[in-house]
């Protein structure tokens, strides 16, 4: 695991790195997050790791229990439903705007992405990358900068 991003402080770098590790499944729900081990892996002192875990706890990614330490927060069904509802809403907004701005050439490029996605059904990681490209393309063509940032 390497520090991720170009943030201003070590705490921000460690927070971003640990958040990415959680979101990418490197750290699974319930897994202990040992400050000294993480500090050693990341090449920082324990202080920015401790601060990062406090931030991750405030953001809902970690749970800190007195005398037990930190662990990755469990994934709750309600949160998953809420996230997908928000994604659906953002897709409607950006999709509608993209339809108003895309050229015939853009539609052809979008179709090529979909054809490639269809060919990758048996390869989940590659399909996921192409799916991300599909949504990024639509967002870029929509002109909805706020949606794109989210």
N, C-alpha and C positions, 0 to 999 in steps of 0.2 A: 504494500500500500504506500503510495506516495502522496505528498501534499498536493492538493488540487487548487488551481485558480491563482488569481493575481490580486488577492485582497490586501488590505493595508496592514493588518496585524496577524501575529501568529495564531491568536484565538480564532480569527475569521478563517484563516487557512485550515486550521484543524477542524473547525466546525463544518466547513464545506467538504472536507475530505471524509469525515465520519458520516455526514449526511449522505454523501454519494455512496459510500460503502453500504449503508443501510438500504438505500433505495435500489442499489444494484444487487442486493441479496448476498453480498459478501458477509454481512452481519445479519443473522436471522433473528426473528422475534424470540425473546427470552435469553438470548446470548449475553453473557456477562461482558461488560466493557471495563477492563482493568486499567486504571489510569497509568500505572508504571509500565505495563506492557505496551500500551498505545503510545506513550511518550517515547519509549525506546524504538518502536517501529517507525515512528514519524520523525525521529531525530530532534525532538523538542523536550523542554522540561515538562514536569507534571502540571505546572500552573496553566498553560494554555489548554491542555487537555481537560483539566478540571473545569475551566471556564466554558469550554466548548460543550462539555456534557451538561452543564447547567443550561446552556442555550438550547441544546437538543431536547432537554427535558421540558423546557418552556414551550418548545415547538411541537411537542408530542411524539418525538422520535425515540426518546429514552425515558426510563423510569429510574429515579434515584431513591434508594431505600437506605435510611440511616443504618449504619453498622454492617450493611450487606453490599453496598456499592451500587453501581449503575448496570443496567441491562437494557437491551433493545426492547422498545415497547411492542406489545402484541398488536397485530392488525385486527381491527374491529370491523365487523360486517357493516355497521352503520357508516363508518368512515369511507369504506370502499364504495358504497352506494352513493354517498354524498359527492365523492370525487368524480365518479362517472357521470353523475347528474350535472355537475359543473362543466365537465368536459363536453358533454352533449350540448349544453347551452352555448358554449363558446364555439363549437363546430357549426351550429346553426347560424350564429352571427357572422363568422368569417366565411362560411360557405355561401351565404346569401350575398355578401359583399363581393366575394370572388366572382360569382356568376355575373355580376354587373360590370366587372372590369376585365375579365379574361378575353383574350383574342382567340381566333381559331387555332393559331399556333400553340397557345397556352393549353387549350383543350387537348390538342394532339400530344403534347408533352405529358399531360396528366394521364391520358389514356396509356401511354407507354409505361408510366410508373405502375399503373394498375395491372398491365399485362405482365410486367416483371414480378409484381407481388403474387400473381396467380401461379407463376412458375416456381415460386419459392415456398409454397404451402408446406412442404415437407422439411423445411429448414427454418425453424422458428426464429433464430437469432437474425438471420439475413432478412427474413420476412419483416421482422420488427424494425430493422433499419430502414427498409424500403417504406414501411408504413409511416415511420417518422418523416421520411423525405416527402411522402404524399401530403401529410398534414402541414409540413413546413411550406411546401409549395403553395398550397391553398391559402395559407395565412399570408404569405408574401404577396400573392396576387390580390388579396382582399383589401390591403391597405389598412387593416385594423391593427395598428401598432400596439395598443394596450393588450389586446388578445394575444398577439404574438409574444409579448413579454411574459405573459402568464403561462 
